[in-house]
Amino acid sequence: MSRPIKRSLTLKGHRTSVSLEDDFWRAFRNISEEKSLPINALAAEIDAARDLDTGLASAIRLYVLHHYQTKANSG
């Protein structure tokens, strides 16, 4: 298991960073490609939907988990 690495994103015109493990970052990028969305656009959607008590990196991890759980349950 890799350690989290800081990754840069742009949300609402402002640079921010999230610390994600390589596996989560790859999965997040794959989902953005599946949806034909730039990664910053997908991050903005996740950011807008998250609870204020949930950090962006955690929200991305939960989004990735939910995405693949939903896929597994529908196939």
PQR file with spaces between the fields and no chain letter, atoms N, CA, C, O and H, PARSE charges and radii, in Angstrom:
ATOM       1  N    MET     1       0.862   -1.182    0.000 -0.4000 1.5000
ATOM       2  CA   MET     1       0.000    0.000    0.000 -0.0000 2.0000
ATOM       3  C    MET     1       0.902    1.236    0.000  0.5500 1.7000
ATOM       4  O    MET     1       1.835    1.344    0.796 -0.5500 1.4000
ATOM       5  N    SER     2       0.605    2.152   -0.898 -0.4000 1.5000
ATOM       6  CA   SER     2       1.424    3.362   -1.000 -0.0000 2.0000
ATOM       7  C    SER     2       0.970    4.413    0.010  0.5500 1.7000
ATOM       8  O    SER     2      -0.160    4.398    0.498 -0.5500 1.4000
ATOM       9  H    SER     2      -0.153    2.064   -1.545  0.4000 1.0000
ATOM      10  N    ARG     3       1.881    5.310    0.299 -0.4000 1.5000
ATOM      11  CA   ARG     3       1.554    6.438    1.172 -0.0000 2.0000
ATOM      12  C    ARG     3       0.856    7.503    0.336  0.5500 1.7000
ATOM      13  O    ARG     3       1.090    7.593   -0.869 -0.5500 1.4000
ATOM      14  H    ARG     3       2.799    5.322   -0.097  0.4000 1.0000
ATOM      15  N    PRO     4       0.000    8.312    0.960 -0.5600 1.5000
ATOM      16  CA   PRO     4      -0.656    9.387    0.208  0.2800 2.0000
ATOM      17  C    PRO     4       0.374   10.370   -0.360  0.5500 1.7000
ATOM      18  O    PRO     4       1.379   10.683    0.279 -0.5500 1.4000
ATOM      19  N    ILE     5       0.098   10.841   -1.564 -0.4000 1.5000
ATOM      20  CA   ILE     5       0.935   11.828   -2.241 -0.0000 2.0000
ATOM      21  C    ILE     5       0.063   13.040   -2.536  0.5500 1.7000
ATOM      22  O    ILE     5      -1.091   12.885   -2.935 -0.5500 1.4000
ATOM      23  H    ILE     5      -0.719   10.587   -2.083  0.4000 1.0000
ATOM      24  N    LYS     6       0.592   14.239   -2.347 -0.4000 1.5000
ATOM      25  CA   LYS     6      -0.165   15.455   -2.658 -0.0000 2.0000
ATOM      26  C    LYS     6      -0.343   15.582   -4.155  0.5500 1.7000
ATOM      27  O    LYS     6       0.616   15.470   -4.918 -0.5500 1.4000
ATOM      28  H    LYS     6       1.529   14.365   -2.023  0.4000 1.0000
ATOM      29  N    ARG     7      -1.572   15.816   -4.570 -0.4000 1.5000
ATOM      30  CA   ARG     7      -1.925   16.002   -5.976 -0.0000 2.0000
ATOM      31  C    ARG     7      -2.614   17.357   -6.112  0.5500 1.7000
ATOM      32  O    ARG     7      -3.388   17.752   -5.240 -0.5500 1.4000
ATOM      33  H    ARG     7      -2.351   15.908   -3.950  0.4000 1.0000
ATOM      34  N    SER     8      -2.342   18.053   -7.179 -0.4000 1.5000
ATOM      35  CA   SER     8      -2.924   19.377   -7.398 -0.0000 2.0000
ATOM      36  C    SER     8      -4.199   19.285   -8.224  0.5500 1.7000
ATOM      37  O    SER     8      -4.288   18.515   -9.181 -0.5500 1.4000
ATOM      38  H    SER     8      -1.713   17.732   -7.888  0.4000 1.0000
ATOM      39  N    LEU     9      -5.174   20.078   -7.835 -0.4000 1.5000
ATOM      40  CA   LEU     9      -6.440   20.198   -8.550 -0.0000 2.0000
ATOM      41  C    LEU     9      -6.811   21.681   -8.604  0.5500 1.7000
ATOM      42  O    LEU     9      -6.303   22.486   -7.823 -0.5500 1.4000
ATOM      43  H    LEU     9      -5.102   20.703   -7.058  0.4000 1.0000
ATOM      44  N    THR    10      -7.691   22.027   -9.525 -0.4000 1.5000
ATOM      45  CA   THR    10      -8.223   23.389   -9.593 -0.0000 2.0000
ATOM      46  C    THR    10      -9.724   23.308   -9.394  0.5500 1.7000
ATOM      47  O    THR    10     -10.426   22.652  -10.163 -0.5500 1.4000
ATOM      48  H    THR    10      -8.103   21.373  -10.160  0.4000 1.0000
ATOM      49  N    LEU    11     -10.215   23.976   -8.358 -0.4000 1.5000
ATOM      50  CA   LEU    11     -11.640   24.021   -8.055 -0.0000 2.0000
ATOM      51  C    LEU    11     -12.089   25.464   -8.026  0.5500 1.7000
ATOM      52  O    LEU    11     -11.526   26.283   -7.300 -0.5500 1.4000
ATOM      53  H    LEU    11      -9.644   24.509   -7.733  0.4000 1.0000
ATOM      54  N    LYS    12     -13.104   25.775   -8.814 -0.4000 1.5000
ATOM      55  CA   LYS    12     -13.641   27.136   -8.875 -0.0000 2.0000
ATOM      56  C    LYS    12     -12.531   28.155   -9.143  0.5500 1.7000
ATOM      57  O    LYS    12     -12.533   29.246   -8.574 -0.5500 1.4000
ATOM      58  H    LYS    12     -13.561   25.109   -9.404  0.4000 1.0000
ATOM      59  N    GLY    13     -11.595   27.795  -10.005 -0.4000 1.5000
ATOM      60  CA   GLY    13     -10.520   28.702  -10.384 -0.0000 2.0000
ATOM      61  C    GLY    13      -9.383   28.811   -9.388  0.5500 1.7000
ATOM      62  O    GLY    13      -8.452   29.588   -9.602 -0.5500 1.4000
ATOM      63  H    GLY    13     -11.594   26.909  -10.467  0.4000 1.0000
ATOM      64  N    HIS    14      -9.434   28.053   -8.310 -0.4000 1.5000
ATOM      65  CA   HIS    14      -8.392   28.113   -7.279 -0.0000 2.0000
ATOM      66  C    HIS    14      -7.669   26.773   -7.184  0.5500 1.7000
ATOM      67  O    HIS    14      -8.295   25.713   -7.210 -0.5500 1.4000
ATOM      68  H    HIS    14     -10.190   27.422   -8.136  0.4000 1.0000
ATOM      69  N    ARG    15      -6.353   26.835   -7.075 -0.4000 1.5000
ATOM      70  CA   ARG    15      -5.547   25.628   -6.913 -0.0000 2.0000
ATOM      71  C    ARG    15      -5.710   25.102   -5.501  0.5500 1.7000
ATOM      72  O    ARG    15      -5.732   25.862   -4.533 -0.5500 1.4000
ATOM      73  H    ARG    15      -5.844   27.696   -7.054  0.4000 1.0000
ATOM      74  N    THR    16      -5.825   23.793   -5.405 -0.4000 1.5000
ATOM      75  CA   THR    16      -5.872   23.129   -4.109 -0.0000 2.0000
ATOM      76  C    THR    16      -5.144   21.803   -4.260  0.5500 1.7000
ATOM      77  O    THR    16      -4.823   21.383   -5.372 -0.5500 1.4000
ATOM      78  H    THR    16      -5.807   23.176   -6.191  0.4000 1.0000
ATOM      79  N    SER    17      -4.895   21.167   -3.168 -0.4000 1.5000
ATOM      80  CA   SER    17      -4.240   19.864   -3.260 -0.0000 2.0000
ATOM      81  C    SER    17      -4.953   18.874   -2.359  0.5500 1.7000
ATOM      82  O    SER    17      -5.552   19.232   -1.345 -0.5500 1.4000
ATOM      83  H    SER    17      -5.155   21.509   -2.265  0.4000 1.0000
ATOM      84  N    VAL    18      -4.869   17.615   -2.765 -0.4000 1.5000
ATOM      85  CA   VAL    18      -5.409   16.517   -1.974 -0.0000 2.0000
ATOM      86  C    VAL    18      -4.312   15.471   -1.845  0.5500 1.7000
ATOM      87  O    VAL    18      -3.497   15.301   -2.752 -0.5500 1.4000
ATOM      88  H    VAL    18      -4.383   17.323   -3.589  0.4000 1.0000
ATOM      89  N    SER    19      -4.295   14.788   -0.745 -0.4000 1.5000
ATOM      90  CA   SER    19      -3.337   13.709   -0.539 -0.0000 2.0000
ATOM      91  C    SER    19      -4.054   12.380   -0.739  0.5500 1.7000
ATOM      92  O    SER    19      -4.915   11.991    0.050 -0.5500 1.4000
ATOM      93  H    SER    19      -4.958   14.926   -0.008  0.4000 1.0000
ATOM      94  N    LEU    20      -3.675   11.692   -1.820 -0.4000 1.5000
ATOM      95  CA   LEU    20      -4.298   10.410   -2.153 -0.0000 2.0000
ATOM      96  C    LEU    20      -3.234    9.373   -2.475  0.5500 1.7000
ATOM      97  O    LEU    20      -2.179    9.692   -3.023 -0.5500 1.4000
ATOM      98  H    LEU    20      -2.976   12.008   -2.462  0.4000 1.0000
ATOM      99  N    GLU    21      -3.522    8.146   -2.130 -0.4000 1.5000
ATOM     100  CA   GLU    21      -2.663    7.031   -2.477 -0.0000 2.0000
ATOM     101  C    GLU    21      -2.729    6.823   -3.998  0.5500 1.7000
ATOM     102  O    GLU    21      -3.716    7.190   -4.635 -0.5500 1.4000
ATOM     103  H    GLU    21      -4.379    7.887   -1.684  0.4000 1.0000
ATOM     104  N    ASP    22      -1.677    6.237   -4.568 -0.4000 1.5000
ATOM     105  CA   ASP    22      -1.617    6.010   -6.011 -0.0000 2.0000
ATOM     106  C    ASP    22      -2.837    5.251   -6.532  0.5500 1.7000
ATOM     107  O    ASP    22      -3.384    5.605   -7.577 -0.5500 1.4000
ATOM     108  H    ASP    22      -0.875    5.940   -4.050  0.4000 1.0000
ATOM     109  N    ASP    23      -3.266    4.218   -5.818 -0.4000 1.5000
ATOM     110  CA   ASP    23      -4.406    3.413   -6.277 -0.0000 2.0000
ATOM     111  C    ASP    23      -5.685    4.246   -6.365  0.5500 1.7000
ATOM     112  O    ASP    23      -6.438    4.130   -7.332 -0.5500 1.4000
ATOM     113  H    ASP    23      -2.821    3.931   -4.969  0.4000 1.0000
ATOM     114  N    PHE    24      -5.929    5.080   -5.363 -0.4000 1.5000
ATOM     115  CA   PHE    24      -7.120    5.927   -5.401 -0.0000 2.0000
ATOM     116  C    PHE    24      -6.997    6.980   -6.500  0.5500 1.7000
ATOM     117  O    PHE    24      -7.980    7.269   -7.183 -0.5500 1.4000
ATOM     118  H    PHE    24      -5.317    5.174   -4.577  0.4000 1.0000
ATOM     119  N    TRP    25      -5.826    7.550   -6.681 -0.4000 1.5000
ATOM     120  CA   TRP    25      -5.632    8.557   -7.723 -0.0000 2.0000
ATOM     121  C    TRP    25      -5.871    7.939   -9.106  0.5500 1.7000
ATOM     122  O    TRP    25      -6.546    8.536   -9.944 -0.5500 1.4000
ATOM     123  H    TRP    25      -5.028    7.315   -6.127  0.4000 1.0000
ATOM     124  N    ARG    26      -5.321    6.747   -9.343 -0.4000 1.5000
ATOM     125  CA   ARG    26      -5.517    6.071  -10.633 -0.0000 2.0000
ATOM     126  C    ARG    26      -7.007    5.771  -10.859  0.5500 1.7000
ATOM     127  O    ARG    26      -7.535    5.994  -11.948 -0.5500 1.4000
ATOM     128  H    ARG    26      -4.773    6.261   -8.662  0.4000 1.0000
ATOM     129  N    ALA    27      -7.660    5.273   -9.832 -0.4000 1.5000
ATOM     130  CA   ALA    27      -9.090    4.953   -9.952 -0.0000 2.0000
ATOM     131  C    ALA    27      -9.899    6.229  -10.216  0.5500 1.7000
ATOM     132  O    ALA    27     -10.823    6.216  -11.029 -0.5500 1.4000
ATOM     133  H    ALA    27      -7.230    5.091   -8.948  0.4000 1.0000
ATOM     134  N    PHE    28      -9.564    7.310   -9.546 -0.4000 1.5000
ATOM     135  CA   PHE    28     -10.234    8.592   -9.733 -0.0000 2.0000
ATOM     136  C    PHE    28     -10.053    9.081  -11.175  0.5500 1.7000
ATOM     137  O    PHE    28     -11.005    9.546  -11.801 -0.5500 1.4000
ATOM     138  H    PHE    28      -8.814    7.320   -8.886  0.4000 1.0000
ATOM     139  N    ARG    29      -8.834    8.973  -11.695 -0.4000 1.5000
ATOM     140  CA   ARG    29      -8.564    9.374  -13.085 -0.0000 2.0000
ATOM     141  C    ARG    29      -9.333    8.469  -14.053  0.5500 1.7000
ATOM     142  O    ARG    29      -9.875    8.950  -15.048 -0.5500 1.4000
ATOM     143  H    ARG    29      -8.060    8.595  -11.187  0.4000 1.0000
ATOM     144  N    ASN    30      -9.382    7.176  -13.772 -0.4000 1.5000
ATOM     145  CA   ASN    30     -10.122    6.245  -14.636 -0.0000 2.0000
ATOM     146  C    ASN    30     -11.603    6.588  -14.673  0.5500 1.7000
ATOM     147  O    ASN    30     -12.225    6.552  -15.735 -0.5500 1.4000
ATOM     148  H    ASN    30      -8.941    6.785  -12.964  0.4000 1.0000
ATOM     149  N    ILE    31     -12.167    6.917  -13.524 -0.4000 1.5000
ATOM     150  CA   ILE    31     -13.584    7.287  -13.466 -0.0000 2.0000
ATOM     151  C    ILE    31     -13.824    8.558  -14.275  0.5500 1.7000
ATOM     152  O    ILE    31     -14.810    8.643  -15.007 -0.5500 1.4000
ATOM     153  H    ILE    31     -11.661    6.945  -12.662  0.4000 1.0000
ATOM     154  N    SER    32     -12.945    9.539  -14.156 -0.4000 1.5000
ATOM     155  CA   SER    32     -13.124   10.782  -14.916 -0.0000 2.0000
ATOM     156  C    SER    32     -13.075   10.495  -16.420  0.5500 1.7000
ATOM     157  O    SER    32     -13.824   11.095  -17.192 -0.5500 1.4000
ATOM     158  H    SER    32     -12.143    9.470  -13.561  0.4000 1.0000
ATOM     159  N    GLU    33     -12.200    9.583  -16.834 -0.4000 1.5000
ATOM     160  CA   GLU    33     -12.132    9.207  -18.250 -0.0000 2.0000
ATOM     161  C    GLU    33     -13.393    8.463  -18.680  0.5500 1.7000
ATOM     162  O    GLU    33     -13.921    8.712  -19.764 -0.5500 1.4000
ATOM     163  H    GLU    33     -11.592    9.096  -16.207  0.4000 1.0000
ATOM     164  N    GLU    34     -13.882    7.545  -17.829 -0.4000 1.5000
ATOM     165  CA   GLU    34     -15.135    6.823  -18.113 -0.0000 2.0000
ATOM     166  C    GLU    34     -16.285    7.784  -18.343  0.5500 1.7000
ATOM     167  O    GLU    34     -17.114    7.581  -19.230 -0.5500 1.4000
ATOM     168  H    GLU    34     -13.453    7.344  -16.948  0.4000 1.0000
ATOM     169  N    LYS    35     -16.325    8.827  -17.540 -0.4000 1.5000
ATOM     170  CA   LYS    35     -17.412    9.803  -17.604 -0.0000 2.0000
ATOM     171  C    LYS    35     -17.142   10.907  -18.617  0.5500 1.7000
ATOM     172  O    LYS    35     -17.969   11.801  -18.799 -0.5500 1.4000
ATOM     173  H    LYS    35     -15.651    8.992  -16.820  0.4000 1.0000
ATOM     174  N    SER    36     -15.985   10.850  -19.278 -0.4000 1.5000
ATOM     175  CA   SER    36     -15.568   11.892  -20.233 -0.0000 2.0000
ATOM     176  C    SER    36     -15.603   13.276  -19.597  0.5500 1.7000
ATOM     177  O    SER    36     -16.049   14.251  -20.202 -0.5500 1.4000
ATOM     178  H    SER    36     -15.313   10.124  -19.130  0.4000 1.0000
ATOM     179  N    LEU    37     -15.120   13.332  -18.357 -0.4000 1.5000
ATOM     180  CA   LEU    37     -15.047   14.592  -17.618 -0.0000 2.0000
ATOM     181  C    LEU    37     -13.593   14.887  -17.275  0.5500 1.7000
ATOM     182  O    LEU    37     -12.850   13.980  -16.899 -0.5500 1.4000
ATOM     183  H    LEU    37     -14.757   12.540  -17.866  0.4000 1.0000
ATOM     184  N    PRO    38     -13.184   16.139  -17.399 -0.5600 1.5000
ATOM     185  CA   PRO    38     -11.854   16.474  -16.883  0.2800 2.0000
ATOM     186  C    PRO    38     -11.810   16.177  -15.382  0.5500 1.7000
ATOM     187  O    PRO    38     -12.816   16.310  -14.685 -0.5500 1.4000
ATOM     188  N    ILE    39     -10.661   15.785  -14.905 -0.4000 1.5000
ATOM     189  CA   ILE    39     -10.543   15.406  -13.493 -0.0000 2.0000
ATOM     190  C    ILE    39     -10.926   16.562  -12.566  0.5500 1.7000
ATOM     191  O    ILE    39     -11.496   16.334  -11.499 -0.5500 1.4000
ATOM     192  H    ILE    39      -9.843   15.677  -15.471  0.4000 1.0000
ATOM     193  N    ASN    40     -10.619   17.793  -12.963 -0.4000 1.5000
ATOM     194  CA   ASN    40     -10.999   18.948  -12.136 -0.0000 2.0000
ATOM     195  C    ASN    40     -12.510   19.123  -12.072  0.5500 1.7000
ATOM     196  O    ASN    40     -13.039   19.548  -11.046 -0.5500 1.4000
ATOM     197  H    ASN    40     -10.156   17.978  -13.830  0.4000 1.0000
ATOM     198  N    ALA    41     -13.214   18.800  -13.164 -0.4000 1.5000
ATOM     199  CA   ALA    41     -14.678   18.897  -13.166 -0.0000 2.0000
ATOM     200  C    ALA    41     -15.287   17.845  -12.241  0.5500 1.7000
ATOM     201  O    ALA    41     -16.226   18.133  -11.498 -0.5500 1.4000
ATOM     202  H    ALA    41     -12.783   18.455  -13.998  0.4000 1.0000
ATOM     203  N    LEU    42     -14.751   16.631  -12.289 -0.4000 1.5000
ATOM     204  CA   LEU    42     -15.249   15.585  -11.394 -0.0000 2.0000
ATOM     205  C    LEU    42     -14.949   15.952   -9.937  0.5500 1.7000
ATOM     206  O    LEU    42     -15.795   15.767   -9.062 -0.5500 1.4000
ATOM     207  H    LEU    42     -13.989   16.397  -12.892  0.4000 1.0000
ATOM     208  N    ALA    43     -13.765   16.463   -9.684 -0.4000 1.5000
ATOM     209  CA   ALA    43     -13.416   16.894   -8.322 -0.0000 2.0000
ATOM     210  C    ALA    43     -14.358   18.002   -7.853  0.5500 1.7000
ATOM     211  O    ALA    43     -14.747   18.031   -6.685 -0.5500 1.4000
ATOM     212  H    ALA    43     -13.078   16.613  -10.395  0.4000 1.0000
ATOM     213  N    ALA    44     -14.725   18.910   -8.750 -0.4000 1.5000
ATOM     214  CA   ALA    44     -15.646   19.999   -8.387 -0.0000 2.0000
ATOM     215  C    ALA    44     -17.026   19.448   -8.034  0.5500 1.7000
ATOM     216  O    ALA    44     -17.671   19.939   -7.108 -0.5500 1.4000
ATOM     217  H    ALA    44     -14.410   18.887   -9.699  0.4000 1.0000
ATOM     218  N    GLU    45     -17.484   18.420   -8.775 -0.4000 1.5000
ATOM     219  CA   GLU    45     -18.774   17.793   -8.454 -0.0000 2.0000
ATOM     220  C    GLU    45     -18.734   17.148   -7.072  0.5500 1.7000
ATOM     221  O    GLU    45     -19.667   17.292   -6.282 -0.5500 1.4000
ATOM     222  H    GLU    45     -16.959   18.022   -9.528  0.4000 1.0000
ATOM     223  N    ILE    46     -17.658   16.446   -6.793 -0.4000 1.5000
ATOM     224  CA   ILE    46     -17.502   15.784   -5.494 -0.0000 2.0000
ATOM     225  C    ILE    46     -17.420   16.821   -4.388  0.5500 1.7000
ATOM     226  O    ILE    46     -18.013   16.655   -3.322 -0.5500 1.4000
ATOM     227  H    ILE    46     -16.900   16.330   -7.435  0.4000 1.0000
ATOM     228  N    ASP    47     -16.682   17.889   -4.647 -0.4000 1.5000
ATOM     229  CA   ASP    47     -16.522   18.969   -3.663 -0.0000 2.0000
ATOM     230  C    ASP    47     -17.873   19.607   -3.341  0.5500 1.7000
ATOM     231  O    ASP    47     -18.174   19.874   -2.177 -0.5500 1.4000
ATOM     232  H    ASP    47     -16.201   18.024   -5.513  0.4000 1.0000
ATOM     233  N    ALA    48     -18.678   19.850   -4.363 -0.4000 1.5000
ATOM     234  CA   ALA    48     -19.978   20.490   -4.156 -0.0000 2.0000
ATOM     235  C    ALA    48     -20.945   19.593   -3.382  0.5500 1.7000
ATOM     236  O    ALA    48     -21.803   20.090   -2.653 -0.5500 1.4000
ATOM     237  H    ALA    48     -18.434   19.633   -5.308  0.4000 1.0000
ATOM     238  N    ALA    49     -20.810   18.273   -3.538 -0.4000 1.5000
ATOM     239  CA   ALA    49     -21.745   17.334   -2.911 -0.0000 2.0000
ATOM     240  C    ALA    49     -21.318   16.891   -1.514  0.5500 1.7000
ATOM     241  O    ALA    49     -22.114   16.299   -0.785 -0.5500 1.4000
ATOM     242  H    ALA    49     -20.113   17.869   -4.131  0.4000 1.0000
ATOM     243  N    ARG    50     -20.071   17.169   -1.131 -0.4000 1.5000
ATOM     244  CA   ARG    50     -19.577   16.626    0.136 -0.0000 2.0000
ATOM     245  C    ARG    50     -20.089   17.422    1.331  0.5500 1.7000
ATOM     246  O    ARG    50     -20.440   18.598    1.232 -0.5500 1.4000
ATOM     247  H    ARG    50     -19.423   17.649   -1.723  0.4000 1.0000
ATOM     248  N    ASP    51     -20.114   16.727    2.460 -0.4000 1.5000
ATOM     249  CA   ASP    51     -20.428   17.330    3.751 -0.0000 2.0000
ATOM     250  C    ASP    51     -19.280   18.256    4.142  0.5500 1.7000
ATOM     251  O    ASP    51     -18.124   17.950    3.850 -0.5500 1.4000
ATOM     252  H    ASP    51     -19.829   15.772    2.541  0.4000 1.0000
ATOM     253  N    LEU    52     -19.564   19.348    4.776 -0.4000 1.5000
ATOM     254  CA   LEU    52     -18.497   20.262    5.193 -0.0000 2.0000
ATOM     255  C    LEU    52     -17.551   19.631    6.211  0.5500 1.7000
ATOM     256  O    LEU    52     -16.417   20.080    6.374 -0.5500 1.4000
ATOM     257  H    LEU    52     -20.503   19.596    5.013  0.4000 1.0000
ATOM     258  N    ASP    53     -18.020   18.592    6.891 -0.4000 1.5000
ATOM     259  CA   ASP    53     -17.174   17.891    7.867 -0.0000 2.0000
ATOM     260  C    ASP    53     -16.258   16.856    7.222  0.5500 1.7000
ATOM     261  O    ASP    53     -15.397   16.283    7.889 -0.5500 1.4000
ATOM     262  H    ASP    53     -18.941   18.227    6.759  0.4000 1.0000
ATOM     263  N    THR    54     -16.442   16.617    5.928 -0.4000 1.5000
ATOM     264  CA   THR    54     -15.649   15.620    5.214 -0.0000 2.0000
ATOM     265  C    THR    54     -14.603   16.319    4.361  0.5500 1.7000
ATOM     266  O    THR    54     -14.935   17.195    3.562 -0.5500 1.4000
ATOM     267  H    THR    54     -17.142   17.082    5.386  0.4000 1.0000
ATOM     268  N    GLY    55     -13.349   15.939    4.523 -0.4000 1.5000
ATOM     269  CA   GLY    55     -12.285   16.511    3.706 -0.0000 2.0000
ATOM     270  C    GLY    55     -12.418   16.067    2.260  0.5500 1.7000
ATOM     271  O    GLY    55     -13.033   15.042    1.970 -0.5500 1.4000
ATOM     272  H    GLY    55     -13.079   15.228    5.172  0.4000 1.0000
ATOM     273  N    LEU    56     -11.838   16.844    1.354 -0.4000 1.5000
ATOM     274  CA   LEU    56     -11.949   16.537   -0.063 -0.0000 2.0000
ATOM     275  C    LEU    56     -11.311   15.189   -0.402  0.5500 1.7000
ATOM     276  O    LEU    56     -11.887   14.415   -1.167 -0.5500 1.4000
ATOM     277  H    LEU    56     -11.337   17.677    1.589  0.4000 1.0000
ATOM     278  N    ALA    57     -10.145   14.900    0.147 -0.4000 1.5000
ATOM     279  CA   ALA    57      -9.496   13.613   -0.141 -0.0000 2.0000
ATOM     280  C    ALA    57     -10.381   12.449    0.313  0.5500 1.7000
ATOM     281  O    ALA    57     -10.523   11.461   -0.407 -0.5500 1.4000
ATOM     282  H    ALA    57      -9.678   15.528    0.768  0.4000 1.0000
ATOM     283  N    SER    58     -10.967   12.562    1.490 -0.4000 1.5000
ATOM     284  CA   SER    58     -11.868   11.505    1.977 -0.0000 2.0000
ATOM     285  C    SER    58     -13.096   11.394    1.089  0.5500 1.7000
ATOM     286  O    SER    58     -13.550   10.287    0.799 -0.5500 1.4000
ATOM     287  H    SER    58     -10.851   13.365    2.075  0.4000 1.0000
ATOM     288  N    ALA    59     -13.636   12.519    0.655 -0.4000 1.5000
ATOM     289  CA   ALA    59     -14.803   12.505   -0.224 -0.0000 2.0000
ATOM     290  C    ALA    59     -14.467   11.821   -1.553  0.5500 1.7000
ATOM     291  O    ALA    59     -15.291   11.080   -2.090 -0.5500 1.4000
ATOM     292  H    ALA    59     -13.267   13.418    0.890  0.4000 1.0000
ATOM     293  N    ILE    60     -13.273   12.059   -2.084 -0.4000 1.5000
ATOM     294  CA   ILE    60     -12.857   11.407   -3.326 -0.0000 2.0000
ATOM     295  C    ILE    60     -12.724    9.900   -3.110  0.5500 1.7000
ATOM     296  O    ILE    60     -13.183    9.110   -3.935 -0.5500 1.4000
ATOM     297  H    ILE    60     -12.603   12.661   -1.648  0.4000 1.0000
ATOM     298  N    ARG    61     -12.097    9.502   -1.999 -0.4000 1.5000
ATOM     299  CA   ARG    61     -11.968    8.065   -1.710 -0.0000 2.0000
ATOM     300  C    ARG    61     -13.343    7.397   -1.620  0.5500 1.7000
ATOM     301  O    ARG    61     -13.553    6.321   -2.180 -0.5500 1.4000
ATOM     302  H    ARG    61     -11.724   10.144   -1.329  0.4000 1.0000
ATOM     303  N    LEU    62     -14.271    8.036   -0.918 -0.4000 1.5000
ATOM     304  CA   LEU    62     -15.618    7.477   -0.775 -0.0000 2.0000
ATOM     305  C    LEU    62     -16.338    7.422   -2.122  0.5500 1.7000
ATOM     306  O    LEU    62     -17.071    6.473   -2.399 -0.5500 1.4000
ATOM     307  H    LEU    62     -14.101    8.910   -0.463  0.4000 1.0000
ATOM     308  N    TYR    63     -16.131    8.425   -2.946 -0.4000 1.5000
ATOM     309  CA   TYR    63     -16.727    8.451   -4.284 -0.0000 2.0000
ATOM     310  C    TYR    63     -16.211    7.275   -5.119  0.5500 1.7000
ATOM     311  O    TYR    63     -16.987    6.574   -5.768 -0.5500 1.4000
ATOM     312  H    TYR    63     -15.536    9.196   -2.721  0.4000 1.0000
ATOM     313  N    VAL    64     -14.896    7.071   -5.091 -0.4000 1.5000
ATOM     314  CA   VAL    64     -14.278    5.962   -5.829 -0.0000 2.0000
ATOM     315  C    VAL    64     -14.840    4.635   -5.321  0.5500 1.7000
ATOM     316  O    VAL    64     -15.228    3.782   -6.120 -0.5500 1.4000
ATOM     317  H    VAL    64     -14.265    7.640   -4.564  0.4000 1.0000
ATOM     318  N    LEU    65     -14.886    4.455   -4.010 -0.4000 1.5000
ATOM     319  CA   LEU    65     -15.409    3.224   -3.425 -0.0000 2.0000
ATOM     320  C    LEU    65     -16.856    2.993   -3.863  0.5500 1.7000
ATOM     321  O    LEU    65     -17.210    1.899   -4.303 -0.5500 1.4000
ATOM     322  H    LEU    65     -14.571    5.147   -3.361  0.4000 1.0000
ATOM     323  N    HIS    66     -17.685    4.027   -3.739 -0.4000 1.5000
ATOM     324  CA   HIS    66     -19.095    3.909   -4.109 -0.0000 2.0000
ATOM     325  C    HIS    66     -19.240    3.586   -5.602  0.5500 1.7000
ATOM     326  O    HIS    66     -20.073    2.761   -5.978 -0.5500 1.4000
ATOM     327  H    HIS    66     -17.397    4.916   -3.381  0.4000 1.0000
ATOM     328  N    HIS    67     -18.446    4.223   -6.438 -0.4000 1.5000
ATOM     329  CA   HIS    67     -18.497    3.990   -7.878 -0.0000 2.0000
ATOM     330  C    HIS    67     -18.264    2.518   -8.198  0.5500 1.7000
ATOM     331  O    HIS    67     -19.024    1.911   -8.952 -0.5500 1.4000
ATOM     332  H    HIS    67     -17.769    4.893   -6.133  0.4000 1.0000
ATOM     333  N    TYR    68     -17.218    1.955   -7.625 -0.4000 1.5000
ATOM     334  CA   TYR    68     -16.884    0.557   -7.926 -0.0000 2.0000
ATOM     335  C    TYR    68     -17.815   -0.429   -7.227  0.5500 1.7000
ATOM     336  O    TYR    68     -18.047   -1.519   -7.749 -0.5500 1.4000
ATOM     337  H    TYR    68     -16.600    2.449   -7.013  0.4000 1.0000
ATOM     338  N    GLN    69     -18.355   -0.077   -6.061 -0.4000 1.5000
ATOM     339  CA   GLN    69     -19.341   -0.949   -5.418 -0.0000 2.0000
ATOM     340  C    GLN    69     -20.619   -1.004   -6.257  0.5500 1.7000
ATOM     341  O    GLN    69     -21.207   -2.070   -6.443 -0.5500 1.4000
ATOM     342  H    GLN    69     -18.167    0.808   -5.637  0.4000 1.0000
ATOM     343  N    THR    70     -21.031    0.140   -6.750 -0.4000 1.5000
ATOM     344  CA   THR    70     -22.231    0.205   -7.588 -0.0000 2.0000
ATOM     345  C    THR    70     -22.046   -0.605   -8.862  0.5500 1.7000
ATOM     346  O    THR    70     -22.940   -1.335   -9.288 -0.5500 1.4000
ATOM     347  H    THR    70     -20.554    1.005   -6.599  0.4000 1.0000
ATOM     348  N    LYS    71     -20.879   -0.463   -9.455 -0.4000 1.5000
ATOM     349  CA   LYS    71     -20.551   -1.219  -10.677 -0.0000 2.0000
ATOM     350  C    LYS    71     -20.579   -2.725  -10.408  0.5500 1.7000
ATOM     351  O    LYS    71     -21.113   -3.489  -11.212 -0.5500 1.4000
ATOM     352  H    LYS    71     -20.153    0.131   -9.109  0.4000 1.0000
ATOM     353  N    ALA    72     -20.014   -3.146   -9.293 -0.4000 1.5000
ATOM     354  CA   ALA    72     -19.951   -4.578   -8.940 -0.0000 2.0000
ATOM     355  C    ALA    72     -21.353   -5.124   -8.685  0.5500 1.7000
ATOM     356  O    ALA    72     -21.649   -6.261   -9.053 -0.5500 1.4000
ATOM     357  H    ALA    72     -19.580   -2.525   -8.640  0.4000 1.0000
ATOM     358  N    ASN    73     -22.208   -4.335   -8.064 -0.4000 1.5000
ATOM     359  CA   ASN    73     -23.557   -4.797   -7.720 -0.0000 2.0000
ATOM     360  C    ASN    73     -24.508   -4.801   -8.914  0.5500 1.7000
ATOM     361  O    ASN    73     -25.527   -5.491   -8.897 -0.5500 1.4000
ATOM     362  H    ASN    73     -21.968   -3.412   -7.764  0.4000 1.0000
ATOM     363  N    SER    74     -24.172   -4.027   -9.955 -0.4000 1.5000
ATOM     364  CA   SER    74     -25.075   -3.965  -11.112 -0.0000 2.0000
ATOM     365  C    SER    74     -24.673   -4.958  -12.197  0.5500 1.7000
ATOM     366  O    SER    74     -25.398   -5.131  -13.177 -0.5500 1.4000
ATOM     367  H    SER    74     -23.344   -3.467   -9.968  0.4000 1.0000
ATOM     368  N    GLY    75     -23.522   -5.613  -12.032 -0.4000 1.5000
ATOM     369  CA   GLY    75     -23.039   -6.527  -13.071 -0.0000 2.0000
ATOM     370  C    GLY    75     -23.240   -7.911  -12.690  0.5500 1.7000
ATOM     371  O    GLY    75     -22.892   -8.817  -13.447 -0.5500 1.4000
ATOM     372  H    GLY    75     -22.933   -5.473  -11.236  0.4000 1.0000
